[in-house]
Amino acid sequence: MVYELEPFDNLFFRSSAPFEAGGETISYQSGFPPLPSAYAGAFKELSVSSDRGSRGIAIGYSGIKLNDSHYFPVPRDLYVHEPGEDGKEILRLKRLKMQRLSSFPLDYMLYAPEEMEKEKKQKNLYISEKDMNVYLHTDGGSWNCTDINPYLMVEKKLGIEEDYASGTSRKGRLYEISCIRPDSLLKLEVEIKNGLVKESGVVKLGGENKKAFFAKTDKVPNFQWGLEEECYFKLYLATPSVFKGGWVPGWIDNISHTGCFSYRKRQVKVKLLGACVGRPVLCGGFGYMKGERQYRPRELRYAVPAGSVYYFKLLKGSFEDAVKLFHGKCISEYRENMGFEYQVFNRSRYCDRGFGYALLGKVSREQEEILNV
């Protein structure tokens, strides 16, 4: 089930930057949107599992909805061609070429054929579900994108640490944070695959446990694939993903760049041809460690950012198998409290925390001709 979340107050989502006494005195910025694992912590009190913990909740898709339409981070194999109307940008597909005499490890590189002036103000670009559907199923063209920063109001807040023994404030522990208040047109979305029975309610969301109203929605992202046969395809990551090989999935060999992905009775063998990957995102958290019997910060892991795209060639198996294995699945290798080793089901590669939510798309005809050569 997919739920919409509408906060009652401003939100604060911590990043990996240090936040402690004696550190920087500048305002601590809140991240947005939150990592998929934040929803497991928010909904853990509503879990119907035996231990009533977040492990009984499986997170699928997570993202935002703007103007009653689903929006996704701009794929990194697109570039800003020119500014559009109403603050929107026009995107086009990057060119594909074979790399020569370079330290780039893959056979093909993607590049923008024209240089654009760097924006002085950092933007947070997203594309609508309609444009995403066109991007996944067609051979090219142009797409519109929207900057969501104007829909996010930043509110600074002063605070001071409290002495729990005396109930008074502690000297020298003043801090400042920047919270985010989403516009009424902007809502958070999350798919809970199992563990919940309620269709609406209130949860605590964010670092300060601000309350947010959630309700089931009938409008869910829909990217259907028919019975087609393709030799090449690309994977788009709608959420950050943690891989054992850093920016490369752990099931891909570092030398030959080939690998097999299997689940139950389906299996495909593919070769990684090219990739567009952004700077890594640090994913951490805070939780209870059973071995130490205490709450403490979790280990930080490097994650491939949302919007990253991987180009593959299908060596063995059918395109239908690739759709069933990858499309709409969480392919991150991160599993809560288990690291990268699956002690129970070693063949199960799917993540239950919403990391690495993948969508499968076609390559353009021009790119396919280059790959065939």
N, C-alpha and C positions, 0 to 999 in steps of 0.2 A: 504494500500500500504506500502511496505517495502522500506526504503531508506538506501543507503550507504552514510556515511559521511567521507570525507577526509579533514583534516585541512590543511590550508595554513601555519600555524605557530604552535609553541608549545602551549599546553593547560594547563589551571589551573582550577582545581575543588576543591573548599573548602570543608573541613570536618567540624566537630562540634567543633574542638579545638579553644580556644580563640585566636583572632587575633586583638590585640589592642595595643595602645601606652602604654609603661611601662610593657609589658609582656615579654615573653621569647625572647632572642636575637638569638636563633638558627633558622635555615632555616625552614620555614613553608612548609610542604610537601603537594603536590597535590594528591588527591585521583583519582583512576582509577579502573574500568570504572565509569562514572558518574551515579548518581542516575537517575531513569527514569523520575522524575519530571523535570530534567534539560532540557529535550528535549521539554517539553511544553513551557518553557520560551524561548527557542531558536526559535521555530516555531510560536510563538504567532503573530509576525508581518505578517505572511502569512495566518493567520486564515481568513476564509470566514464567520465567525459568525457575528451576528448583532453588537456586541460590540467590535469586533476585538480584543478580549482578548484571553488568553490561555484557558479559560473555554470552548471555542468552539472546542478544540482539544482533541481527545481521544487517549491516548497512549496505545499500546498493548505490543508486544514483544520488548525488547531492549537488545542488547548484542554486540558481536564483531565477526568479520570475519577475519580469518587468513589463508593465502595461498588459498584464494577463497573457504573456507569452514567455516561453522558456528561452533562456539565454545561456550561451556557452562561451568559454574563453576562446579568443581568436586562435585558430590553428596556426602554428608557427611556420608552416610552409606557404603562408600567405604574407604579402607585404602591402603596406599602405601606398597606393598608387597616387591618389590625389584626395584633397579634402572634399567632402560632399556637402549637402545641404543640411540645415538644422543640427550642426555640430557632428554630423556623421562622417565617417571616412569611407573611401572606396578602396576595396581590397582586390588584389589579383594574385594569381598563382605564381610561385617562384619557378625559375627555370631549373632544369635538371641537366647535369653534365657529368661526364666521367672525370674523376679526379686524377691528376697526373703529378708525379714528383712532389707529393705532399705527405705530411705526417698524419693527415686525416685517415683513420683506419678503414673506412668503408670504401666501396668501389665508386659510389656516385655522391655528388654534392648538390645541394640546392642553394640557389643564390638569387638575389633580386637583380634584375637586369638594369635597373636605374637607381641612382643615388638620390635619397630624399634627405631634406634638412632635418636634423635632429630636433625633436620637440623640447622646448625649454621646460615645459610642465609635463610631468609624468602622467600618462593616461592608463586607464584600466579598460581595455577594449574587449567587447563581447559581441557575438553575432546571434541573431535570433534563430529560433528553431527552423523557420522557413528557409533561411539562408544556409543553415547547417545541412538541411536535407538536400539542397541543391549541391552543396560542396561535396557531400558523400556520394551522390548518385550521378553526377554529370561530369562532362569532360573539361570544364573550365568556364571562363567568363569573368564576371566581377560580382562582388558581394559588398553589402553595406555592413558597417559595424558601428557600435554605439559605445561611447565612453560613459561608464556608470558612476564616475566620480562626482558629477553634479547631483546625483541622487543620494549621495552620502554626506550627511552633515557631521562635521567634526566638532566635538564639544570637549573642551579641556576641563579637567577636574582635579582639585587639590585634595589630598588625603594625608593622614598621619597614622602611623602604626599604633595599635592599642596594646597596653600591658594587660594581659588577661588575668593576672593575679590581683592587681589593684583596680582594674577597670578604668584606668586613666591613660592618657596619651604618653608616648615615650619621647624623650628629648632627642632631637636630632634625627628624627625618622619622618620628616616631611617629604612628600613625593607628589609628582604631577603626572597624570596620564591623560591621553587623548582617546575619548570614546567615540563611537560611531552611532549615529541615529539614522537608520535607513528612511528614505522617503516612503510615503504611503503607497506609491506605485511600485516599490521594490520590496519583494518578499523572498525569504529563504525557502528552499525546498529540500526534502530528504525522503528517500525511499527506505522504509523499514520492511525487510523481507519476512522476518518472523520475530516473535517475541512480544507482540503487542495485541491487545484486543480492543482498545478504545479507539474511537473515531475522532474524538476531539478532547481537549483538555488544556492544561497549563504545565509547562516545564521550566526548569531553571537553565538558562543558557548563558554561556560566557564566563569570564574570569570572576565576575562579581556576583554571579548567581542571579542575574536579572531575569525576570519572568517573561515568558513569551507564550502566546496562545497558538496552539496547533490544531489543525483540522484536516481531515481527509479530503483530497481533491480528486475529481474524476478526470481532469485534464492532465495527462501524463505525456512525457516525451515519446514520440512514436517514429521510429526509423525502420520501416519494414524492408526486408530484402526478398526478392523473388527467386525463382530457380534459375540462376545464371551460372555461367562458367567463365572464370577469369584466371589468368596466369599470374597477374600481379595484383596486389592490394596494399592499402596503407591502414595503419591503426592510429586513431586519434585518441588521446587521453584527456578526458573531461575533468579529471581530478588528479592531484599529485600521486605519484607511484614510487614505491621503494623497490629497487631491484638489487639482487645480490651482487651483480656485476657493476654497480654504480649507475651509469646511464644506460647500460645494456642489460636486458633480462638475463637472469641466471641460467636459463635453459638454452642460451645461445653460446656456441663455442667462440672463444676469443680469437682464434686463428682463422678458422674456415668461415666464421659468421653464420653457420647453419645450426639448426636445432630442431628438436621435436617437441611439440606441445600436445599433451593427451589428457583426456578426462573421460573416465568410464570407457565406452566403446568407440569413441571418436579420437582420431589422431591425425595430425598434419606435420609434415616436415617442410621447413621454410628456410630461406636464406635472407639475411638482413642486407639490403642493398644501400640504403641511405637513411638519414634521420635528421630532423630539425628539433634540437633539444635546447631549452633555455638554461639559465643558471639554476643550480640546485636549490631546493627549499629544505630547510631543516625542520624535521618533524620530531616532536618530543611529547610531553604530556606530564601528568602528575597522577599517581595512583598508588594502590596498596601492594607492597611486595610481600608475598607470603613467606619467602625464605627469611627475610629480615623482620617480618612482623611489624612493619611500620609503613607510613606513607612517605614517599619521597619522589623527586623528579625522575622521569623515565629517561632511558638512554636516548640521545639524539641520533637520528638517522638522516642521511641525505636522501632526498626524494627528487625525482624528475618532475618539473613543474607542469601544471595543467596547461593544455594546449600543445604539448609535444606530439610530434608525428613520426612514425616509423614506416619505412617502405620495405615490403617483403616480396619475394618471389616464391610461389608455391611449387615445391619440388615433389611432394608426395601427398596424396589425399585430394579431396575435392574442395571446390570453393564453398559448397554447402557446409562441409565440415568446418571450414574456417569461420563461416558466419556463426555456426552454432557454438563454436569454442570461444570466440573472441567478442562478437558483437553484443553489447549490452552486459558484459561481464567485467568483474573486478579482477584484473590480471596482476595486481601487485603481489609481490612475494612476502609481504609483511603480514604476519598473523599475531594477534595479541598474545603476549606472554609465551610465545613459542619461537621467536626469532625467525630464522630461515629454514629450520629443520622441522618437517612435519612428522611427528613421532607416531601418529595414529594412522593417517592416510597419506603415505608419501607421494602418491600420484595426484592428490588433490592440490591444484595450483591456485585456486581462487581465494581471494582475500575476503574476510567477513567484516571489514571495517571501512569499506567504501573507497579505499585507495586504488588507483589505477582503473577507474571506470572507462572502458574502451568502447569506441565506435569504429566499425569497419567501413572503409570507403574505397572507391575506385581510383585508379590513376588515370590521368588524362591521356588522350590519344597521342599527343605529342610526346609525353613522357614515355609511353609504352613503345613508341617507335625508337626512341633513344635506348631504352633498355633492351630491345630486341637486337639492335646493332651490336 
